[in-house]
Amino acid sequence: MSNPIIERELSYGAHNYEPLPVVLVRGEGVHVWDDAGNRYIDMMSAYSAVSHGHCHPRLVRVLQEQAGKLNIVSRAFYTDKLGVFLKKVCDLTGFQSALPMNTGAEAVETALKAARKWAYTCKGVPKDKAEIIACAGNFHGRTITIVGMSTVPQYKAGFGPFPEGFKVIPYGDAAQLENAITSNTAAFLVEPIIGEGGIVVPPAGYLKACAEICKKHNVLMICDEIQTGLGRTGKLLAFQHEGIKPDAVVLGKALGGGLLPVSLFLSSKEVMSVFTPGDHGSTFGGNPLAAAVGNAALDVLIEEKLIERAEKTGAYFQQQLKGIPSKLIKDVRGKGLLIGLEIDESYPAHDICLKLLKHGILTKETHHTVIRFAPPLIISEEQIDAAVKSLQEVFADIEAEMKVKQ
């Protein structure tokens, strides 16, 4: 039976997404409810944007209080909220300076502009010759510049021509980075764990080796932590698993507490000093509402020990997933509560997600063969057990169907 809400969205909305056939109307904690009253465990948390859980009472209260005082005034004026927020995030991460934006893609674009201007003003790269190196399988956003770095044909098809000045190398091989660097290389942009590209964890020591190579060649190492940052992998920032500190980092998603878009580009005073008034900006970036919520989201992350919870429950979740007796499961990988379940190509991962939907589990596949599990960091072991039980039932049903067909 067709759903009029779905039909309306399909009729009036562009078809640039293919949502699962469920209409969500309410959320609380790790759960969401549909328009028929059915409850689901959210295993997507909006690609890590809802790390604190749906409608966290403290964050909602801060949003409501600030919305009743001052919302948007643009960066043409100072406000009492932005400086407090920026100081807190700099103190937490160890970076000296931050530039606020809204979406993750905007923050990545900011990082690219900063890297290029730094190359010209500080490194001495000839005008318009700066190069930025990215990795195959990356996902840094959807702008024309960013998809120009992508190795996914669909992300680029029909959107060219793309800006020049980018190189793409294999992920997980530090020697490839060193080989690609020239005197014109401004920066290396890398995800500590590839998210959208299939939850790909690089070999141990990869990020550390890359940091040493970048330092050796005076190249900025920029970590895209939009999805992996703010506790998702069991550390405040994923690069901390290797005991390094890159030259810059990009944050987003969870920074907005699951309530509104908030992003940041963080780096040193030297790198940030390349921006002068009028060089770069955003009408909404750093607005009082976003700053108040972002500030509170950081407080909740620390005070409720969500980073430690992600480390503990993530290890437990992976252990439980590895115990599912199914030949369809090829691999379980990830860190903390960013987990990928790789499925044998003989069965579509999308179909498994549809079956999980009927069992009260919401998630989506990525790259056709990987099912992602990235629930809110507040998830409990009991809720993980319930999800794993549903997974076991789904895989048992699928394998029974396959036997009948044989």
Buried (B, 14 or more C-beta within 10 A) or exposed (E): EEBEEBEEBEEEEEEEEEEBEBBBEEBEBBBBBBBEEEEBBBBBBBBBBBBBBBBBEBBBEBBEEBEEEBEEEEBEEEBEBBEEBBEBBBEBBEBEBBBBBBBBBBBBBBBBBBBBBBBBEBBEBEEEBBBBBBBBBBBBBBBEBBBBBBBBEEBBEEEEEBEEBBBBBEBBBBEBBBEBBEEBBBBBBBBBBBBBBBBBBBEEEBBBBBBBBBEEBBBBBBBBBBBBBBBBBBBBBBBBBBEBBBBBBBBBBBBBBBBBBBBBBBBBEEBBBBBEEEEBBBEBBBBBBBBBBBBBBBBBBBEBEBBBBBBBBBBBBBEBBEEBEBEBBEBBBBBBBBBBBBBEEEBEBBEBBBBBBEBBBBBBBBBEBBBBBBBBBBBEEEBBEBBBBBBBEBBEEBBEEEEEEE
